[in-house]
Amino acid sequence: MAAPGQNLAVVVHRAGDLRLENHPIPEPGPNEVLLRMHSVGICGSDVHYWQHGRIGDFVVKNPMVLGHEASGTVVKVGSGVTHLKPGDRVAVEPGVPREMDEFCKTGRYNLSPTIFFCATPPDNGNLCRYYKHSASYCYKLPDNVTFEEGALIEPLSVGIHACKKAGVTLGSKVFVSGSGPIGLVNVLVAKMMGAAAVVITDLSASRLQKAKEVGADFTIQVKNETPQEVASKVESLLGCMPEITIECTGVQACIQAGIYATRSGGTLVLVGLGPEMVTVPIVNAAVREVDIRGIFRYCNTWPVAIALLASKRINVKPLVTHRFPLEKALEAFETTKRGEGVKVMLKCDPSDHNP
């Protein structure tokens, strides 16, 4: 165990104020485990809290540890924990229900209004050396799954949840809007679930190149086309309108393009979150029976993701483009803010910087 004061953490105090601080090493409760963190990915939401101090109604009012894409090693278990032991390598599911409410009873615990969620105010995240978490939401990693793959289960879970909600199946034609990390995991999952063709759009040529690497069949670099023109390009590349559109940007014009592009009777899933109010061609969607569905994070996805990674059915390794030691977290956040690469990974264990 580290000496007191050796729990380095990345803490946002208010908009624009990000610091590296030493925190006490926490003591796990009866149903918790203490983890020595290994790999933690930086998410767009972490950068947003740092830059703006809030996301919608979630406002940083007190200093908050960032990070929610994480894996680590169990170093201590609470008295009530039986399925984990010190030395186990685990992936962390960041959302933990606080009560057994109606949403938990129906298996949709992600919708519980009182859920604890790492790095969502007022809840601290796990971008630190030592972190305690509910043992039930720590999942043992097989020997052939790396810590980084374990950390990437969090964004991968968004893709699994979205593609399930969209109904991707054998032969589906899929349009993914946005080629950031979440767009890319949706490409990976859609192809694994049997999509025959996936087309993806983005402003960035380098991100579209990465989409090709992970399995996208067609790419469209959007410049200043209208939403209708983007939809037309999608149709011409696929040879038909897609049954499924997965919108990962939250940008108004992209949501509009998604509605225009989706085949009548098809499904549009809204993954990206943008402004609270957007103008969309709702009558176009209504008269063509295009189902518009929202998703909020994920639920019941960690066991699925671990099975896919262990069986090598999905390869998330190409998503990691940058690695920094925890001590250089501020530099890592600047890199993410500039939009460089795809996924920036922080290495929290000073004795092990391996993937």
C-alpha positions as CSV (number, residue, x, y, z in Angstrom):
1,M,0.0,0.0,0.0
2,A,1.2,3.5,-0.8
3,A,2.2,5.9,2.0
4,P,-0.4,8.5,3.0
5,G,-0.6,11.4,0.6
6,Q,0.4,9.3,-2.4
7,N,-3.1,9.2,-3.9
8,L,-2.6,11.7,-6.8
9,A,-5.9,12.8,-8.3
10,V,-7.0,14.9,-11.3
11,V,-9.5,17.5,-9.8
12,V,-11.7,20.1,-11.5
13,H,-12.5,23.0,-9.2
14,R,-14.5,25.2,-11.5
15,A,-14.6,26.1,-15.2
16,G,-11.0,26.4,-16.5
17,D,-9.4,25.2,-13.2
18,L,-7.9,21.7,-13.4
19,R,-5.4,20.6,-10.8
20,L,-3.3,17.6,-9.7
21,E,-3.8,17.0,-6.0
22,N,-2.9,14.5,-3.3
23,H,-6.0,12.9,-1.6
24,P,-6.2,10.5,1.3
25,I,-6.4,6.8,0.3
26,P,-10.0,5.8,0.9
27,E,-11.1,2.8,3.0
28,P,-13.6,0.5,1.3
29,G,-17.0,-0.1,2.9
30,P,-18.4,-3.6,3.5
31,N,-19.6,-4.0,-0.1
32,E,-16.8,-2.1,-1.7
33,V,-13.3,-2.7,-3.0
34,L,-10.2,-0.5,-3.0
35,L,-8.6,-0.4,-6.4
36,R,-5.1,0.6,-7.5
37,M,-6.1,2.3,-10.8
38,H,-4.1,1.4,-13.9
39,S,-5.7,2.9,-17.1
40,V,-8.2,5.7,-17.3
41,G,-9.4,7.2,-20.6
42,I,-10.2,10.8,-21.0
43,C,-13.8,11.4,-22.2
44,G,-15.2,14.5,-23.9
45,S,-17.4,15.0,-20.8
46,D,-14.3,15.2,-18.6
47,V,-12.9,18.0,-20.9
48,H,-16.4,19.7,-20.9
49,Y,-16.5,19.8,-17.1
50,W,-13.0,21.3,-17.1
51,Q,-13.8,23.9,-19.8
52,H,-17.3,24.9,-18.8
53,G,-17.8,23.7,-15.2
54,R,-21.1,22.0,-16.1
55,I,-23.0,19.8,-18.5
56,G,-26.7,20.7,-18.6
57,D,-28.1,20.6,-15.1
58,F,-24.9,18.9,-13.7
59,V,-22.9,21.8,-12.3
60,V,-19.4,21.5,-10.6
61,K,-20.1,23.2,-7.2
62,N,-17.3,21.5,-5.3
63,P,-14.0,20.1,-6.4
64,M,-14.6,16.9,-8.3
65,V,-12.2,14.1,-9.3
66,L,-12.6,13.4,-13.1
67,G,-12.5,10.1,-14.9
68,H,-15.0,7.3,-15.6
69,E,-13.4,5.0,-18.2
70,A,-11.3,2.9,-15.9
71,S,-9.6,-0.4,-14.9
72,G,-7.4,-1.3,-12.1
73,T,-6.3,-4.0,-9.6
74,V,-8.1,-4.9,-6.4
75,V,-5.9,-4.2,-3.3
76,K,-8.4,-4.5,-0.5
77,V,-11.9,-5.9,-0.2
78,G,-14.8,-5.0,2.1
79,S,-16.0,-7.6,4.7
80,G,-19.1,-8.5,2.6
81,V,-17.3,-9.0,-0.8
82,T,-16.9,-12.6,-1.8
83,H,-16.5,-12.6,-5.6
84,L,-13.3,-10.5,-5.7
85,K,-9.9,-10.8,-4.0
86,P,-6.7,-8.7,-3.8
87,G,-4.8,-9.0,-7.1
88,D,-7.8,-9.4,-9.3
89,R,-7.7,-7.2,-12.4
90,V,-11.1,-5.5,-13.0
91,A,-13.0,-3.1,-15.2
92,V,-15.1,-0.5,-13.5
93,E,-18.7,0.2,-14.4
94,P,-19.1,3.9,-13.3
95,G,-22.8,4.0,-12.7
96,V,-24.0,2.4,-9.5
97,P,-27.7,2.6,-8.4
98,R,-28.1,3.9,-4.8
99,E,-31.6,2.3,-4.3
100,M,-33.7,-0.5,-5.6
101,D,-36.2,1.6,-7.5
102,E,-38.6,0.8,-10.3
103,F,-35.9,1.3,-12.9
104,C,-33.6,-1.2,-11.2
105,K,-36.4,-3.7,-10.8
106,T,-36.9,-3.7,-14.6
107,G,-33.2,-3.9,-15.4
108,R,-32.9,-0.3,-16.6
109,Y,-30.8,0.9,-13.7
110,N,-29.1,3.6,-15.9
111,L,-32.4,5.6,-15.7
112,S,-32.5,5.6,-11.9
113,P,-32.7,9.3,-10.9
114,T,-30.5,8.8,-7.9
115,I,-27.7,6.8,-9.5
116,F,-24.1,7.4,-8.5
117,F,-22.0,8.1,-11.6
118,C,-18.3,8.7,-11.6
119,A,-17.3,12.2,-12.4
120,T,-20.8,13.6,-12.7
121,P,-21.4,16.3,-10.0
122,P,-21.4,15.8,-7.1
123,D,-19.9,12.3,-7.5
124,N,-16.1,11.9,-7.7
125,G,-14.5,9.9,-10.6
126,N,-11.6,7.5,-10.6
127,L,-8.7,9.4,-12.3
128,C,-6.5,8.9,-9.3
129,R,-4.0,6.3,-8.0
130,Y,-6.4,4.7,-5.5
131,Y,-10.2,4.6,-5.7
132,K,-13.0,2.7,-3.9
133,H,-16.0,1.4,-5.8
134,S,-19.0,-0.9,-5.3
135,A,-17.7,-4.4,-5.7
136,S,-20.8,-5.5,-7.7
137,Y,-19.9,-3.0,-10.4
138,C,-16.3,-4.2,-10.7
139,Y,-15.9,-6.9,-13.3
140,K,-13.0,-9.4,-13.3
141,L,-10.9,-9.2,-16.5
142,P,-9.8,-12.5,-18.2
143,D,-6.0,-12.8,-18.5
144,N,-6.1,-12.1,-22.3
145,V,-7.9,-8.8,-21.8
146,T,-5.6,-5.8,-21.1
147,F,-6.2,-3.0,-18.6
148,E,-6.6,-0.6,-21.5
149,E,-9.2,-2.8,-23.1
150,G,-10.9,-2.9,-19.7
151,A,-11.0,0.9,-19.5
152,L,-12.4,1.0,-23.1
153,I,-15.4,-1.1,-22.1
154,E,-17.0,2.1,-20.9
155,P,-17.2,3.8,-24.4
156,L,-17.7,0.4,-26.0
157,S,-20.7,-0.1,-23.8
158,V,-22.3,3.0,-25.4
159,G,-22.0,1.4,-28.8
160,I,-23.4,-1.9,-27.5
161,H,-26.4,-0.2,-25.9
162,A,-27.0,2.0,-29.0
163,C,-26.8,-0.8,-31.5
164,K,-29.1,-3.0,-29.4
165,K,-31.6,-0.2,-29.1
166,A,-31.3,0.4,-32.8
167,G,-31.9,-3.2,-33.6
168,V,-28.8,-3.8,-35.7
169,T,-28.9,-7.3,-37.1
170,L,-27.6,-9.5,-40.0
171,G,-27.5,-7.5,-43.2
172,S,-28.4,-4.1,-41.7
173,K,-27.3,-1.0,-43.6
174,V,-26.2,1.6,-41.0
175,F,-25.3,5.3,-41.1
176,V,-23.1,6.5,-38.2
177,S,-22.9,10.3,-37.8
178,G,-19.7,11.5,-36.2
179,S,-16.3,9.7,-36.1
180,G,-15.2,10.5,-32.6
181,P,-14.6,7.6,-30.1
182,I,-18.3,7.0,-29.7
183,G,-18.9,6.9,-33.5
184,L,-16.0,4.5,-33.8
185,V,-17.3,2.0,-31.2
186,N,-20.7,2.1,-32.9
187,V,-18.9,1.1,-36.1
188,L,-17.2,-1.8,-34.3
189,V,-20.3,-3.1,-32.7
190,A,-22.6,-2.7,-35.7
191,K,-20.2,-4.7,-37.9
192,M,-19.8,-7.3,-35.2
193,M,-23.6,-7.6,-34.9
194,G,-23.9,-8.3,-38.6
195,A,-24.3,-5.0,-40.4
196,A,-23.6,-5.5,-44.1
197,A,-22.5,-1.9,-44.7
198,V,-21.7,1.0,-42.5
199,V,-21.2,4.6,-43.7
200,I,-19.8,7.2,-41.4
201,T,-19.5,11.0,-41.6
202,D,-17.2,13.5,-39.9
203,L,-15.5,16.9,-40.6
204,S,-12.0,15.4,-39.9
205,A,-10.2,13.3,-42.6
206,S,-7.9,11.7,-39.9
207,R,-10.9,10.5,-37.9
208,L,-12.5,9.1,-41.0
209,Q,-9.3,7.2,-41.8
210,K,-9.5,5.7,-38.3
211,A,-13.1,4.7,-39.0
212,K,-11.9,2.9,-42.1
213,E,-9.3,1.1,-39.9
214,V,-12.0,-0.2,-37.5
215,G,-14.3,-1.4,-40.2
216,A,-16.4,1.4,-41.8
217,D,-17.2,0.5,-45.4
218,F,-17.7,4.1,-46.6
219,T,-16.8,7.5,-45.3
220,I,-18.1,11.0,-46.1
221,Q,-16.1,14.1,-45.1
222,V,-18.7,16.8,-44.5
223,K,-17.7,20.3,-45.5
224,N,-20.7,22.7,-46.0
225,E,-23.4,20.4,-47.4
226,T,-27.0,20.8,-46.4
227,P,-28.5,18.0,-44.3
228,Q,-30.5,16.9,-47.3
229,E,-27.2,16.7,-49.4
230,V,-25.5,14.6,-46.7
231,A,-28.5,12.3,-46.7
232,S,-28.3,12.0,-50.5
233,K,-24.6,11.1,-50.3
234,V,-25.4,8.4,-47.7
235,E,-28.0,6.9,-49.9
236,S,-25.8,6.9,-53.0
237,L,-22.9,5.2,-51.2
238,L,-25.0,2.5,-49.6
239,G,-27.2,2.0,-52.7
240,C,-30.2,2.5,-50.6
241,M,-31.4,4.5,-47.5
242,P,-30.1,2.9,-44.3
243,E,-32.6,1.2,-42.0
244,I,-30.6,2.5,-39.0
245,T,-28.9,5.8,-38.2
246,I,-26.8,6.3,-35.1
247,E,-26.3,10.0,-34.4
248,C,-23.2,10.6,-32.2
249,T,-22.6,14.3,-32.5
250,G,-25.7,16.1,-30.9
251,V,-25.3,18.8,-33.6
252,Q,-28.6,20.1,-35.0
253,A,-27.6,19.8,-38.7
254,C,-26.5,16.2,-38.1
255,I,-29.7,15.2,-36.4
256,Q,-31.6,16.7,-39.4
257,A,-29.4,14.7,-41.8
258,G,-30.1,11.6,-39.8
259,I,-33.8,12.0,-40.1
260,Y,-33.6,12.7,-43.9
261,A,-31.2,9.8,-44.4
262,T,-33.1,7.1,-42.5
263,R,-35.3,4.8,-44.6
264,S,-39.1,5.0,-44.0
265,G,-39.9,2.6,-41.2
266,G,-36.3,2.7,-39.9
267,T,-34.8,3.8,-36.7
268,L,-32.7,6.8,-35.6
269,V,-30.9,6.5,-32.3
270,L,-29.7,9.8,-30.6
271,V,-26.4,9.1,-28.8
272,G,-24.7,12.5,-28.9
273,L,-26.0,15.2,-26.6
274,G,-26.0,18.8,-27.8
275,P,-28.1,21.9,-27.0
276,E,-31.3,21.3,-25.0
277,M,-33.5,22.6,-27.9
278,V,-33.0,21.6,-31.5
279,T,-35.1,22.2,-34.7
280,V,-35.7,18.9,-36.6
281,P,-37.9,17.9,-39.5
282,I,-40.3,16.1,-37.2
283,V,-43.2,15.8,-39.7
284,N,-40.8,14.2,-42.2
285,A,-40.0,11.6,-39.5
286,A,-43.6,11.1,-38.5
287,V,-45.2,10.6,-41.9
288,R,-42.4,8.1,-42.8
289,E,-42.7,6.3,-39.5
290,V,-39.0,6.8,-38.6
291,D,-38.6,5.8,-35.0
292,I,-36.5,8.3,-33.0
293,R,-35.0,6.8,-29.9
294,G,-32.8,8.2,-27.2
295,I,-30.2,6.3,-25.1
296,F,-28.7,7.3,-21.8
297,R,-25.3,5.7,-21.2
298,Y,-25.8,1.9,-21.0
299,C,-26.9,-0.9,-18.7
300,N,-26.1,-4.6,-18.5
301,T,-23.2,-4.3,-21.0
302,W,-20.0,-5.1,-19.1
303,P,-20.4,-8.9,-19.2
304,V,-21.2,-8.7,-22.9
305,A,-18.2,-6.5,-23.6
306,I,-15.8,-8.6,-21.7
307,A,-17.0,-11.7,-23.5
308,L,-16.5,-10.0,-26.9
309,L,-13.0,-8.7,-26.0
310,A,-11.9,-12.1,-24.5
311,S,-13.1,-14.0,-27.6
312,K,-11.4,-11.4,-29.9
313,R,-14.7,-10.7,-31.7
314,I,-14.0,-6.9,-31.2
315,N,-10.7,-5.1,-31.3
316,V,-10.7,-1.7,-29.5
317,K,-6.9,-1.4,-29.3
318,P,-6.6,0.9,-32.3
319,L,-8.7,3.5,-30.5
320,V,-5.9,4.4,-28.1
321,T,-3.6,6.9,-29.8
322,H,-1.9,8.7,-26.8
323,R,-0.7,7.6,-23.4
324,F,0.4,9.8,-20.5
325,P,1.5,9.1,-17.0
326,L,-0.9,10.5,-14.4
327,E,1.7,13.1,-13.4
328,K,1.2,14.6,-16.9
329,A,-2.6,14.6,-16.8
330,L,-2.8,18.4,-17.5
331,E,-0.9,17.9,-20.7
332,A,-3.1,14.9,-21.6
333,F,-6.2,17.0,-21.1
334,E,-4.8,19.7,-23.4
335,T,-4.1,17.1,-26.0
336,T,-7.7,15.9,-25.8
337,K,-9.0,19.4,-25.9
338,R,-7.1,20.1,-29.2
339,G,-8.9,17.1,-30.7
340,E,-5.6,15.2,-31.4
341,G,-5.8,11.4,-31.9
342,V,-8.8,9.4,-30.7
343,K,-8.5,8.2,-27.2
344,V,-6.0,9.6,-24.7
345,M,-5.2,7.1,-21.9
346,L,-3.7,8.0,-18.5
347,K,-1.5,5.5,-16.8
348,C,-2.2,5.8,-13.0
349,D,0.1,3.1,-11.7
350,P,3.7,4.5,-11.6
351,S,5.2,1.0,-11.6
352,D,3.2,-0.3,-14.6
353,H,2.7,1.7,-17.8
354,N,1.9,-1.3,-20.0
355,P,-1.4,-1.4,-21.9
